[in-house]
Amino acid sequence: MSQVILHQSSSDERRRLPALILAIAGIWMAVALLVGMSSVNPAMSQSLKSDLASGALGEGWNGLVVPRQNSAAGRANAINAKRMKIYKKRANETGQSVEVVGSIYAKEIYERARSGTWFLSKNNSWSQKP
């Protein structure tokens, strides 16, 4: 009977391990975002802040910026190229897909975003952060 209990306990621990690994990976990726995104060209960073504040750009559910005005499409492409580089690197390091990494970063981006920033949900509806 004690073998069954030990086996169940071990099984429970094995089921919790992937969740723990994902939680640690998520925290690690959030820290990496703060470090990685802060190393972006300051002019680009200021431009991004300005574009987000004006509503020309919004943040997507996938961790990429989305142009809300046609004039901001080029800037969105440049920012997304840098973000994708980071996301691909983190995906390779953690064994997650780029999509999972991007969605983890998107949550951190939302948390750090200023009030009034536009966000595009997975169902393609826009809303502003309160």
N, C-alpha and C positions, 0 to 999 in steps of 0.2 A: 504494500500500500504506500509506503514512503517513497518507493521508486516512482510511482505514478505522480505523486505530489511534486517531486523533484523534476520530473519530466515536464509537468504542466508549468512550473515556475520557469524552467529554462525556455519553454516554448513562448511564454509571455514576454520574456526578456528579448527573445529573437524578434518578436513582432514589434516591440517598441524601438528596437535598434534603428530601423530605417527612418522612423519619425524623428528620432534624436539626431541622426546624421543629417537629415534635411533641415532641421532647425539650426544646427551648427553651421551648415553650408549657407543657409539664409542669412545668418548673422554675419558670417565671413564675407558674403557677397555685398551686404549692406555697407560694411566697413570699407570694402574695396571700392564700392561706388563713391563713397565720400572721398577717398584718396584719389581714385582714378579720375573722377569728374572734376575734382578741384585742380588737377594738373592741366585741364583744357586751357587753351590760350585765353588770357583774361579778356581780351577784346571780344572773343567769341562768347565767353561767359556773360559779359555785360550785354552783348547783343541778344543773347538768349533771354536774359532777364527782361530786357526791354520788350522783346517780341511777345513773351508770355504775358507781361503786364498789359500790353496794348491789345492782346487777343489775336494778334497776327498768327501766333503759334499756340497750340495746345499740346497737352501730354496725352499719349495713348495708353491704353490698358496693357500694351505689350512692351512698355518701356521706351518707346520711340516718340519723337515729337511729330506732330501732325500739323501741316499748314492749314490755317483757317482762312487765310487770304492768299491768293495766287502769288502775290509779290514775295511771300515768305517761303515758297517752295524750295528755292535754291539753298537757303540757309537751313531749312529742315533736312535736306539731303546731306549737307556737310556735317551737321550735328549727328544725324543718324549713322553716318559712316563711322564716326568716332565711337559712338555708343556700341554699334555692332561689333567693332573690334574688341572692345572690353567684354561684351556678352559672349562672344565666341571663345575668347581666352578663358573666361570663367567656366563656360560649358565644358571645355576640354579638361579643365582642372578638376571639376566636380563630377563629371560623368552625366550631367544633366543636359537636356536639350537647350538650344539657344532660346526657344520660346519660354521654357520654364525659367531660365535665368532672367530674361527680359521682364517677365511678369513679377518676379521677385524684386527686381530693381524698380519696377513701376510702383510697387507699394511704398518703397522707400522714397521715391520721387514725390508721391502724393503726400506723404507725411511731412516732407520738408518744404513743400510748395507753399507759396503765399496765398492768402485768401484772395479769391477772384480769379485764380488760374483756371483755365478751361481744361477739362478732361473728357476724352472720348472713351466711352464704355465699349465693352465687347460687342454690344448690340447696336453700335454706331450712333448712340445718342450723346449729345454734348451736355455737360453740366459744369457749373462753376463751383469751385471749392468754397464753402462758406467761410 
